[in-house]
């Protein structure tokens, strides 16, 4: 046991029992103690660590109460991951106690038990892929069939030949932008996800911005941007747009399809947020007609599973396979096999994650409501609130928040043309207690201008 725990496991200012409990938790998270490993008897552990047996008993009691330890009468205690750690949405590093609170990225941790089971099942039947060369291609036939089946089940008839598997959504966007958009103009939402803007700019695409707010897409700018992008691309996030959370209505989707046909624009619909529908009765909007769809498992399962895809015509897929960038944009076969195991079992994961996000969104709304320091619209889905600040800029607030230990992204990080400057994205992907801490720090950062300003409702009118 003494060889597993670091030499400096005793923390100044903490009791020995608290220090030992924390050291054992860290050892599990780091893999030095495996989930399911048996701990030595208390007397032996105390002797190895040079502490009293009472200290060991107290530390194990803390772990047992928090769900980190399972003990059966007459058997040794075994370490485990409590459900709120192993199955929660937010990565543990986002809100580690005592560390700065980093909400700059809204990304999920893996659904631990489900993911581990998928890896075991994939390994059990991996012999065939290990006997092949592992060369890049269109994707494992089984995975393409599963993705195509999901599209068909959602009302968009799809064949496996219309699916190209990529190593995430960004790889899909880079491949499409490089193959179809180089030297051309793309109509792009403003604000937009920062990584998407970087991919487009590095691909040599010129951007025609079109304004989107929490209320939706600006009709005039939509038409103007499509005219400017004639013969090029349009990259849109119609479902719970990042960062605004806007959901494109059916009428706007029809208008987009008509503008695309009129101006010969290829519409790329980024659907990475489509499954993050937090309404009580999720009811997906119809897809934009003839759009090339980009999907991913990064927001629904785990960012560490580099599985995305492009759904388009079979001709487009054949064209993309000839691009030299296609090989580097293809995920490893073993990752694809894990995705094959996950996709048929994904609905319970989605239901649990939607319920968790809905509860956390509503908790954050209650915390923010009634403060005149900001306004916001409650999104119907997605991962974050898009706060409009009063009396200060997003960049200034982010700097003040960072000095207090809260990491956020200002509106400028999502900007195509320098606007909007009065916005901050506030994810609700962390647990309620962490949201309490985040809002307290946010109010402290606003105090210089607002003095805590309690006033009328914070909802956008």
C-alpha positions, -999 to +999 in steps of 0.1 A: +000+000+000+028+024+008+042+018-027+009+028-043+003+061-025+027+090-032+053+099-006+035+133+001+000+119+006-003+136+040-017+171+032-009+200+055-040+214+071-060+182+068-065+154+092-047+121+085-080+104+078-091+130+053-056+129+036-057+091+034-092+091+020-082+117-007-050+098-015-070+066-021-095+084-043-067+098-064-050+064-066-082+050-081-086+079-106-050+075-116-052+038-121-027+029-094-056+011-076-079-006-101-117-005-096-125-038-079-092-042-062-093-054-026-077-033+000-055-049+027-070-055+062-071-023+083-044-035+107-020-043+079-028-011+061-021+010+092+012-008+097+023-002+061+014+035+062+027+042+097-006+055+110-031+042+137-058+017+128-083+043+139-071+067+111-075+039+086-110+031+099-120+067+097-106+071+062-124+040+049-156+052+065-154+084+046-148+066+013-177+041+020-201+070+028-192+087-005-196+055-025-159+049-033-157+017-012-178-014-011-177-037+019-194-070+024-196-086+058-168-111+062-151-100+030-124-075+021-133-039+010-130-032-027-126+002-044-151+014-069-163+045-087-194+061-072-223+066-097-220+104-095-184+101-107-185+072-131-216+082-149-219+120-147-217+143-177-189+167-166-153+156-166-140+154-130-112+179-138-138+206-146-147+210-109-121+193-088-125+206-052-099+232-043-088+238-079-098+266-103-132+260-119-128+257-157-160+261-177-143+271-210-152+238-226-186+220-224-175+184-229-187+152-213-169+125-194-175+090-206-205+070-192-180+048-174-198+015-170-215+015-204-183+025-221-161-001-203-187-028-213-185-017-249-147-019-249-148-054-234-173-066-260-153-050-288-121-067-277-139-100-275-146-099-312-117-080-325-098-109-341-110-101-376-099-065-376-065-075-361-060-099-391-066-070-415-041-042-424-059-015-404-057+009-434-080+039-436-111+036-456-147+046-456-153+030-421-161-004-408-191-017-427-209-026-395-204+010-381-216+026-414-246+003-413-255+013-377-252+050-385-272+046-417-299+026-398-302+055-372-307+081-399-333+059-416-351+054-383-353+091-379-370+096-413-340+102-436-335+071-457-298+064-458-276+036-472-242+026-458-225+039-489-237+074-480-217+073-447-180+082-443-166+076-408-142+103-395-122+109-364-147+133-349-168+162-362-139+186-367-121+161-389-153+158-409-156+196-413-119+199-422-123+173-449-154+189-463-140+224-462-107+214-478-124+194-505-154+216-513-146+250-500-110+260-506-109+294-523-147+297-520-170+316-497-190+299-469-220+314-452-213+309-415-233+318-383-221+347-362-213+338-334-200+303-341-180+276-324-144+288-322-129+255-335-152+255-365-140+290-374-104+279-371-110+249-393-126+270-420-099+297-420-071+271-422-088+255-451-087+287-471-124+294-469-136+330-469-165+336-444-197+355-451-212+360-416-249+357-409-263+368-375-279+343-351-292+351-317-309+330-290-342+338-309-330+325-342-314+333-376-316+368-391-337+364-423-321+394-441-285+383-433-294+347-442-304+357-477-274+380-481-249+355-469-262+328-493-260+353-522-223+360-512-216+323-509-230+314-544-213+283-556-197+277-522-208+264-488-230+272-459-221+258-425-250+258-401-258+243-367-296+241-369-301+222-337-292+240-304-266+262-320-233+266-302-231+291-284-266+306-286-286+274-281-310+285-309-332+259-326-340+265-362-377+262-370-391+243-399-399+274-419-363+286-417-351+252-427-372+253-458-359+288-466-323+276-462-330+247-487-346+271-512-317+296-509-292+268-513-308+255-545-311+291-559-275+300-553-259+265-558-247+264-522-238+231-505-253+232-470-233+214-442-255+208-412-234+203-380-256+180-360-233+173-330-259+189-307-290+174-322-294+147-295-291+173-267-328+181-269-339+190-233-376+195-239-399+172-219-409+155-251-380+157-276-393+160-311-365+166-337-372+191-364-370+178-400-335+180-415-326+206-441-333+191-475-303+180-494-279+191-466-247+172-460-249+161-423-220+159-399-225+139-367-204+128-338-204+108-305-183+135-288-211+153-270-233+123-264-208+097-253-172+110-248-148+134-265-121+108-262-140+085-286-129+101-318-158+089-339-177+113-363-192+109-397-204+126-429-238+117-443-241+128-479-246+113-514-227+082-523-210+103-550-198+129-524-184+101-503-165+086-532-151+120-540-140+126-504-123+091-503-099+104-530-088+134-509-053+128-494-067+142-461-092+114-458-067+089-444-055+110-415-092+119-408-101+082-403-103+068-368-086+036-357-105+003-364-106-005-327-123+028-319-148+021-346-155-013-331-162+003-297-187+026-315-204-004-331-210-017-296-222+017-282-246+028-310-273+001-305-273+008-268-271+046-269-307+056-262-306+049-224-273+069-222-290+098-241-321+097-218-299+098-187-277+126-199-306+147-211-323+143-177-291+153-160-285+183-183-322+194-180-320+194-142-287+213-142-299+239-167-330+246-147-309+249-115-286+274-133-316+294-145-329+296-109-295+309-097-293+336-124-329+347-125-338+381-109-304+397-114-301+428-136-264+421-143-274+399-173-303+387-194-307+353-211-331+331-230-336+296-216-325+272-244-345+242-254-314+221-257-276+222-259-251+226-232-249+263-222-266+296-215-256+326-237-256+355-212-260+391-224-242+413-199-252+448-188-226+475-182-194+455-190-179+435-219-175+398-220-137+400-223-135+422-192-157+399-172-138+369-182-105+385-171-120+393-137-135+359-133-102+342-142-085+362-114-110+346-090-105+311-103-134+308-128-126+301-164-152+311-190-153+321-227-164+356-238-185+362-269-153+374-288-141+337-287-171+328-310-170+359-332-166+360-369-162+398-371-155+411-335-191+409-323-208+402-299-188+419-272-214+418-245-218+380-242-204+352-221-211+314-225-220+297-192-222+259-195-245+238-173-226+206-178-213+205-142-233+194-111-256+217-092-231+223-064-205+234-089-230+257-106-236+273-072-199+280-069-197+293-105-225+318-101-211+330-068-178+337-085-196+353-115-214+377-092-182+385-074-166+393-108-195+416-117-194+434-083-171+461-096-198+474-120-230+461-104-226+457-067-245+424-069-274+442-087-305+424-078-334+436-098-359+425-125-359+391-140-328+381-159-347+365-188-345+381-222-377+397-233 
